[in-house]
Amino acid sequence: MRRLVLCCLLLFLSATVATAAPIEIRAPGQQTIPLAVTSFLPLDGTPRSALAGQIDQVLNSDLNLSGLFTFVSPDSFLDDAGHLGLNSTDVNFAQWRLLGAQALIKGGYRVTGEQLTLEARCYNVTGRRLLVGRRYTGRLADVRYMAHAFADDVLQALTGTAGPFNTRIAFIGDKTGHKELYMMDVDGHHVVRLTNDRSIVLNPDFSPVAKEVIYTSYRAGNPDLYRREIYSGATARISHRRGLNIAGRYSPDGQQIVLTLSRSGNAEICLIGLDGTFLKQLTHSWGIDVDPSWSPDGDQIAFVSDRDGNPNVFIMDVLGRNVHRLTMNGKYNATPAWSPKGDRIAFTRLVDNRFDIYTIRPDGSDERRLTFGPGSKEHPRWSPDGRFIVYSSDQGGRNAIYIMRADGTGIRRISPPGGNCYNPAWSRRW
């Protein structure tokens, strides 16, 4: 994997921005911001249309997925779109106001051998002020990461929360004929295979504090839990107790792992250390207890149990006490995932012989169905900012990885063609 070396120049001018007309938006579905995104221009040297095209494509795709913007058509742009204008005094804001834009993105690039410098700016058109500006330096091959990073910064400037576009998604793919662990960018680019177990790999989860992932593999004949450092490839088997060692999830502080073990003959939710040391058994039920998910504060765990007859989502505290049932509808509810904001839990429900994705508040109120139509939608996981949900679905015939906004809109397939793709997990910001 390529490491992006970012040298960011903070150009947020708090004193001047404070006098600008406010641009504020909190979530898709509210009033959107009219945004103009111009093609990036060379800071010096020969124009590189392919490079500028990559920057344009990434920025437009990321910001469109956010659901926070309407885009001013490039066909209507006037001559200021062809001027570099990296300082507010260089921008012809009157032209952009005439086109109805409230926000404007401009930028430039410089290529020196295999090195790239990217200058990116986002302006408040009405207030005639800079909202955010960054300088990124790295390899030419890192251009997409730089553009993703600036899309994250634009959302930070306009909403107060950075975007998730410069993160990674892990998933299971069977393109080789075996279920192996893969990783890709949020837009489906830069797919890499992380394992070569030639067996069955399941249930990845990213560390919140390190560039590593845990997963279950049958490589040694038993479903054991492994931890892998992503860049070095160093791998360790951390739980290989008899029976199941599955559905491992890092605690929010990255210091513990909750998972399902069946060492006693029954599937129970347990806590272990990062080295596999057994810490505590949290459930003690005759039923099957699986699919744990931490609350973002680390105080509670959602999980699935059939202790009442059918699989349902339950919640308990981190000591295994105060267990209560969350889902009261449906005959089969599974794979809960707690939002990083803490306000909702996503899960799947079997309806009419297929799974669909729902969300619910942790107190059991305000249940919402997010997905409809053909095919099953399974294994929802949240983006680190809570704006999006990634999941797997066979709605196109084969299983693939999809992203949607947290309200169920903006569905987009991101996994590459070839084979089936399952069990996505979303990393923190890198």
C-alpha positions as CSV (number, residue, x, y, z in Angstrom):
1,M,0.0,0.0,0.0
2,R,1.1,3.5,-0.7
3,R,1.7,5.8,2.2
4,L,0.6,9.3,1.5
5,V,2.9,11.9,3.0
6,L,0.8,15.0,3.5
7,C,2.3,18.3,4.4
8,C,-0.8,20.3,5.1
9,L,-0.7,24.1,5.1
10,L,-3.6,25.3,7.2
11,L,-5.2,28.4,5.5
12,F,-8.3,28.7,7.6
13,L,-8.5,32.4,8.4
14,S,-10.8,32.4,11.4
15,A,-10.9,36.2,11.8
16,T,-12.0,36.8,8.2
17,V,-14.2,33.8,7.9
18,A,-16.1,35.0,11.0
19,T,-17.3,38.0,9.0
20,A,-18.4,36.0,6.0
21,A,-22.0,35.0,5.4
22,P,-22.4,31.6,7.1
23,I,-22.6,28.4,5.1
24,E,-23.9,25.6,7.4
25,I,-25.4,22.2,6.8
26,R,-25.7,19.2,9.0
27,A,-27.2,16.3,7.1
28,P,-28.5,15.2,3.7
29,G,-32.2,16.0,3.3
30,Q,-31.8,19.5,4.6
31,Q,-31.2,22.4,2.2
32,T,-28.2,21.6,0.1
33,I,-25.3,24.0,-0.8
34,P,-24.9,25.0,-4.5
35,L,-21.3,24.1,-5.2
36,A,-19.0,24.8,-8.2
37,V,-16.0,22.5,-8.6
38,T,-13.5,23.8,-11.2
39,S,-10.8,21.7,-12.9
40,F,-7.5,22.0,-11.2
41,L,-4.9,23.9,-13.2
42,P,-1.0,23.6,-13.5
43,L,0.9,25.8,-11.0
44,D,3.6,25.8,-13.6
45,G,4.7,23.7,-16.5
46,T,2.5,21.7,-19.0
47,P,-1.1,21.0,-18.3
48,R,-1.8,17.3,-17.5
49,S,-5.4,16.6,-18.4
50,A,-5.4,13.0,-17.1
51,L,-4.1,14.2,-13.7
52,A,-6.7,17.0,-13.5
53,G,-9.3,14.6,-14.6
54,Q,-8.5,12.2,-11.6
55,I,-8.7,15.1,-9.2
56,D,-12.1,16.3,-10.6
57,Q,-13.5,12.8,-10.6
58,V,-12.6,12.1,-7.0
59,L,-13.8,15.4,-5.6
60,N,-17.1,15.3,-7.5
61,S,-17.7,11.7,-6.6
62,D,-17.0,12.1,-2.9
63,L,-18.9,15.4,-2.5
64,N,-21.9,14.0,-4.5
65,L,-22.0,10.9,-2.3
66,S,-22.2,13.2,0.8
67,G,-25.7,14.4,-0.3
68,L,-24.9,17.9,1.0
69,F,-24.5,19.6,-2.3
70,T,-26.1,20.5,-5.6
71,F,-23.5,21.1,-8.3
72,V,-23.3,24.1,-10.7
73,S,-23.0,22.7,-14.2
74,P,-19.4,23.2,-15.7
75,D,-21.1,24.1,-18.9
76,S,-22.2,27.4,-17.4
77,F,-18.8,28.3,-16.0
78,L,-17.4,31.7,-17.1
79,D,-13.8,32.7,-17.6
80,D,-12.8,32.8,-13.9
81,A,-12.9,28.9,-14.0
82,G,-9.9,29.1,-16.2
83,H,-7.9,31.3,-13.8
84,L,-5.9,29.8,-11.0
85,G,-7.0,32.3,-8.3
86,L,-5.7,30.7,-5.2
87,N,-6.0,33.9,-3.1
88,S,-9.4,35.3,-2.4
89,T,-8.4,38.6,-4.1
90,D,-7.8,36.7,-7.3
91,V,-11.3,35.1,-7.5
92,N,-14.1,36.8,-9.4
93,F,-16.8,36.0,-6.9
94,A,-19.3,38.1,-8.9
95,Q,-19.2,35.5,-11.7
96,W,-19.9,32.6,-9.3
97,R,-22.7,34.5,-7.5
98,L,-24.3,35.1,-10.9
99,L,-24.3,31.3,-11.5
100,G,-25.9,30.7,-8.1
101,A,-22.9,29.1,-6.4
102,Q,-22.5,29.5,-2.6
103,A,-19.3,27.5,-2.4
104,L,-16.4,27.2,-4.9
105,I,-13.5,24.8,-5.2
106,K,-10.4,25.8,-7.1
107,G,-6.9,24.4,-7.1
108,G,-3.6,23.8,-8.9
109,Y,-0.9,21.1,-9.2
110,R,2.8,20.9,-9.7
111,V,4.6,17.8,-10.9
112,T,8.3,17.4,-10.4
113,G,9.5,14.0,-11.6
114,E,7.4,11.6,-9.6
115,Q,6.5,14.1,-6.9
116,L,3.2,16.0,-6.8
117,T,2.2,19.1,-5.0
118,L,-1.5,19.8,-4.8
119,E,-2.9,23.2,-3.7
120,A,-6.7,23.1,-3.0
121,R,-9.1,25.8,-1.9
122,C,-12.7,26.0,-0.9
123,Y,-14.3,29.5,-0.8
124,N,-17.5,31.0,0.6
125,V,-18.8,32.8,-2.5
126,T,-21.4,34.9,-0.7
127,G,-18.9,36.1,1.9
128,R,-16.0,36.3,-0.6
129,R,-13.8,34.5,1.8
130,L,-11.6,31.4,2.0
131,L,-13.2,28.6,4.0
132,V,-10.4,26.1,3.9
133,G,-7.1,25.6,2.0
134,R,-4.6,22.8,2.0
135,R,-1.3,22.0,0.4
136,Y,-0.5,18.3,-0.1
137,T,2.8,16.8,-1.2
138,G,3.6,13.3,-2.0
139,R,4.1,10.9,-4.9
140,L,2.3,11.4,-8.2
141,A,0.6,8.0,-7.6
142,D,-1.0,9.5,-4.5
143,V,-3.2,12.0,-6.3
144,R,-6.4,10.2,-5.4
145,Y,-5.6,10.1,-1.7
146,M,-4.9,13.8,-1.8
147,A,-8.2,14.5,-3.5
148,H,-10.0,12.3,-0.9
149,A,-8.3,14.2,1.9
150,F,-9.4,17.5,0.6
151,A,-13.0,16.3,0.2
152,D,-12.8,15.3,3.9
153,D,-11.5,18.8,4.7
154,V,-14.4,20.5,2.8
155,L,-16.9,18.5,4.9
156,Q,-15.0,19.5,8.1
157,A,-15.2,23.2,7.1
158,L,-18.8,23.1,6.2
159,T,-20.3,20.7,8.8
160,G,-17.8,20.6,11.7
161,T,-17.1,16.8,11.0
162,A,-14.5,15.6,8.6
163,G,-15.5,13.2,5.9
164,P,-14.6,9.5,5.7
165,F,-13.2,9.4,2.1
166,N,-9.6,8.9,2.9
167,T,-10.3,5.7,4.8
168,R,-10.2,2.0,3.8
169,I,-12.7,-0.8,3.6
170,A,-11.8,-4.4,4.3
171,F,-14.0,-7.2,2.8
172,I,-13.9,-10.9,2.0
173,G,-13.7,-11.9,-1.6
174,D,-13.6,-15.3,-3.4
175,K,-12.1,-14.2,-6.7
176,T,-9.2,-16.8,-6.2
177,G,-11.6,-19.6,-5.4
178,H,-11.0,-19.2,-1.7
179,K,-12.5,-16.6,0.7
180,E,-9.6,-14.2,1.4
181,L,-9.3,-10.8,3.0
182,Y,-9.0,-7.8,0.8
183,M,-8.8,-4.0,1.3
184,M,-9.8,-1.1,-0.9
185,D,-10.4,2.6,-0.9
186,V,-13.9,3.9,-0.1
187,D,-14.5,4.4,-3.8
188,G,-13.3,0.9,-4.7
189,H,-9.9,1.8,-6.1
190,H,-6.5,0.4,-5.0
191,V,-7.8,-3.1,-4.2
192,V,-5.2,-5.3,-2.5
193,R,-5.4,-8.9,-1.2
194,L,-4.2,-9.1,2.4
195,T,-4.3,-12.9,3.0
196,N,-3.3,-16.0,1.0
197,D,-4.7,-18.6,3.4
198,R,-6.3,-20.7,0.6
199,S,-9.1,-21.4,3.0
200,I,-12.1,-19.5,4.6
201,V,-11.6,-16.0,6.0
202,L,-14.4,-14.2,7.8
203,N,-15.4,-11.1,9.9
204,P,-12.7,-8.5,9.5
205,D,-12.5,-5.5,11.9
206,F,-10.0,-2.6,11.9
207,S,-8.2,-1.4,15.0
208,P,-9.2,2.1,16.0
209,V,-5.7,3.0,17.1
210,A,-3.3,1.1,14.8
211,K,-3.1,0.1,11.1
212,E,-4.1,-3.5,11.7
213,V,-7.0,-5.8,11.3
214,I,-8.4,-8.9,13.0
215,Y,-10.3,-11.6,11.3
216,T,-11.2,-15.3,11.6
217,S,-9.5,-17.9,9.4
218,Y,-9.8,-21.6,9.0
219,R,-6.2,-21.8,7.7
220,A,-5.2,-24.2,10.6
221,G,-8.5,-26.2,10.3
222,N,-10.3,-24.4,13.1
223,P,-12.0,-21.0,13.0
224,D,-9.3,-19.1,14.8
225,L,-8.8,-15.4,15.3
226,Y,-5.8,-13.7,13.7
227,R,-4.4,-10.2,13.9
228,R,-2.5,-8.7,10.9
229,E,-0.4,-5.5,10.6
230,I,-1.6,-4.1,7.3
231,Y,1.6,-2.6,5.9
232,S,4.2,-5.1,7.2
233,G,2.0,-8.1,6.7
234,A,3.0,-9.4,10.2
235,T,0.4,-11.9,11.3
236,A,-0.3,-13.6,14.7
237,R,-2.9,-16.1,15.7
238,I,-4.3,-14.6,18.9
239,S,-7.2,-16.9,19.8
240,H,-7.3,-20.6,18.8
241,R,-9.5,-22.1,21.5
242,R,-11.4,-25.2,20.7
243,G,-14.5,-24.4,18.6
244,L,-15.5,-20.9,17.4
245,N,-13.2,-17.9,17.6
246,I,-15.3,-15.6,15.5
247,A,-16.8,-12.1,15.0
248,G,-13.9,-10.3,16.8
249,R,-14.4,-6.6,17.4
250,Y,-11.9,-4.1,18.8
251,S,-13.0,-2.0,21.8
252,P,-13.2,1.7,21.1
253,D,-9.8,2.3,22.8
254,G,-8.2,-0.6,20.9
255,Q,-7.1,-2.4,24.1
256,Q,-9.6,-5.3,24.1
257,I,-11.4,-7.6,21.7
258,V,-14.9,-8.9,22.1
259,L,-15.8,-12.1,20.2
260,T,-17.8,-15.3,20.2
261,L,-16.1,-18.3,21.7
262,S,-17.6,-21.8,21.9
263,R,-14.9,-23.3,24.1
264,S,-17.5,-24.6,26.6
265,G,-19.7,-26.1,23.8
266,N,-22.0,-23.1,23.6
267,A,-21.5,-19.9,21.7
268,E,-20.9,-17.1,24.2
269,I,-19.7,-13.5,24.0
270,C,-16.3,-13.1,25.7
271,L,-13.5,-10.5,26.2
272,I,-9.9,-11.2,25.4
273,G,-6.7,-9.0,25.4
274,L,-4.8,-8.1,22.2
275,D,-2.5,-11.0,22.8
276,G,-5.4,-13.4,23.2
277,T,-5.4,-13.6,27.0
278,F,-8.8,-14.6,28.2
279,L,-10.4,-11.8,30.3
280,K,-14.1,-12.5,30.9
281,Q,-17.1,-14.4,29.7
282,L,-19.9,-11.8,29.3
283,T,-23.0,-14.0,28.4
284,H,-24.2,-17.1,30.2
285,S,-27.2,-18.3,28.2
286,W,-28.4,-21.6,26.8
287,G,-28.9,-19.7,23.5
288,I,-26.4,-18.9,20.8
289,D,-24.8,-15.5,21.4
290,V,-22.9,-13.9,18.4
291,D,-22.1,-10.7,16.5
292,P,-21.0,-8.3,19.3
293,S,-20.7,-4.6,18.6
294,W,-19.4,-2.0,21.0
295,S,-21.1,1.3,21.8
296,P,-18.7,4.2,20.9
297,D,-18.1,5.0,24.6
298,G,-17.2,1.4,25.3
299,D,-19.7,1.0,28.1
300,Q,-22.2,-1.3,26.2
301,I,-22.2,-4.1,23.7
302,A,-25.0,-5.0,21.3
303,F,-25.2,-8.7,20.2
304,V,-27.5,-11.3,18.7
305,S,-29.0,-14.1,20.7
306,D,-31.8,-16.7,20.2
307,R,-32.3,-17.1,23.9
308,D,-36.0,-16.0,23.4
309,G,-36.5,-18.5,20.6
310,N,-35.6,-16.4,17.5
311,P,-32.5,-14.4,16.8
312,N,-32.8,-10.8,18.1
313,V,-30.5,-8.0,19.0
314,F,-29.8,-7.5,22.7
315,I,-27.8,-4.9,24.7
316,M,-25.7,-5.5,27.8
317,D,-23.1,-3.4,29.7
318,V,-19.4,-4.2,29.3
319,L,-19.5,-6.4,32.4
320,G,-22.3,-8.6,31.0
321,R,-25.0,-7.2,33.2
322,N,-28.3,-5.3,32.5
323,V,-29.1,-7.5,29.5
324,H,-32.2,-6.4,27.6
325,R,-33.7,-7.1,24.3
326,L,-33.6,-4.3,21.7
327,T,-35.5,-5.6,18.6
328,M,-39.1,-6.5,19.2
329,N,-40.2,-7.0,15.6
330,G,-39.5,-9.7,13.0
331,K,-38.5,-13.3,13.4
332,Y,-34.8,-13.0,12.5
333,N,-32.6,-10.0,13.4
334,A,-28.8,-10.1,13.1
335,T,-25.4,-8.4,12.7
336,P,-25.9,-5.2,14.8
337,A,-23.5,-2.3,14.3
338,W,-23.4,0.7,16.6
339,S,-23.1,4.1,15.0
340,P,-19.9,6.0,16.0
341,K,-22.2,8.8,17.0
342,G,-23.9,6.5,19.5
343,D,-27.4,7.5,18.4
344,R,-28.4,4.5,16.3
345,I,-27.7,0.8,15.8
346,A,-27.9,-0.7,12.3
347,F,-28.9,-4.4,11.9
348,T,-30.4,-6.8,9.4
349,R,-33.8,-8.4,9.4
350,L,-35.2,-11.4,7.4
351,V,-38.3,-10.3,5.6
352,D,-39.9,-12.2,2.7
353,N,-36.9,-14.6,2.5
354,R,-34.3,-11.8,2.1
355,F,-32.4,-9.6,4.5
356,D,-32.8,-5.8,4.6
357,I,-31.1,-3.2,6.7
358,Y,-32.8,-1.3,9.5
359,T,-31.6,1.2,12.1
360,I,-33.0,1.7,15.6
361,R,-32.2,3.9,18.6
362,P,-30.4,2.2,21.5
363,D,-33.6,2.6,23.6
364,G,-35.6,0.6,21.1
365,S,-37.5,3.5,19.6
366,D,-37.7,5.0,16.1
367,E,-37.0,1.8,14.0
368,R,-36.4,2.6,10.4
369,R,-36.1,0.4,7.3
370,L,-33.3,1.6,5.0
371,T,-33.2,-0.9,2.1
372,F,-35.8,-2.3,-0.3
373,G,-36.0,-4.2,-3.6
374,P,-34.5,-7.5,-4.7
375,G,-31.7,-9.3,-3.1
376,S,-30.4,-9.6,0.5
377,K,-28.5,-6.7,2.1
378,E,-26.3,-7.9,5.0
379,H,-23.5,-7.0,7.4
380,P,-23.9,-3.3,7.8
381,R,-21.0,-1.3,9.2
382,W,-20.8,2.5,9.7
383,S,-18.3,5.0,8.4
384,P,-16.2,6.6,11.1
385,D,-18.2,9.9,10.8
386,G,-21.5,8.1,11.0
387,R,-22.7,9.5,7.6
388,F,-22.6,6.3,5.6
389,I,-23.2,2.6,5.9
390,V,-21.3,-0.1,3.9
391,Y,-22.9,-3.5,3.4
392,S,-22.8,-6.5,1.2
393,S,-25.7,-7.5,-1.2
394,D,-26.5,-10.0,-3.9
395,Q,-29.0,-7.6,-5.5
396,G,-27.0,-7.7,-8.7
397,G,-26.8,-11.5,-8.9
398,R,-23.4,-11.9,-7.2
399,N,-22.5,-10.6,-3.7
400,A,-20.9,-7.1,-3.9
401,I,-20.0,-4.3,-1.5
402,Y,-22.2,-1.2,-1.5
403,I,-22.3,2.2,0.3
404,M,-25.3,4.3,1.1
405,R,-26.0,7.3,3.2
406,A,-27.2,6.7,6.7
407,D,-30.8,7.5,5.6
408,G,-30.7,4.8,2.9
409,T,-30.2,7.1,-0.1
410,G,-27.3,7.4,-2.5
411,I,-26.7,3.6,-2.9
412,R,-23.5,3.0,-4.8
413,R,-21.6,-0.3,-5.6
414,I,-17.9,0.0,-4.8
415,S,-16.4,-3.5,-5.0
416,P,-14.6,-4.6,-8.2
417,P,-16.1,-7.2,-10.6
418,G,-15.1,-10.8,-10.4
419,G,-16.1,-13.2,-7.6
420,N,-18.3,-12.5,-4.6
421,C,-17.6,-9.9,-1.9
422,Y,-18.9,-10.1,1.7
423,N,-18.4,-8.9,5.2
424,P,-17.2,-5.3,4.9
425,A,-15.5,-3.3,7.7
426,W,-14.7,0.4,7.7
427,S,-11.4,1.7,9.0
428,R,-10.9,4.9,11.0
429,R,-9.4,7.9,9.3
430,W,-5.8,7.4,8.1
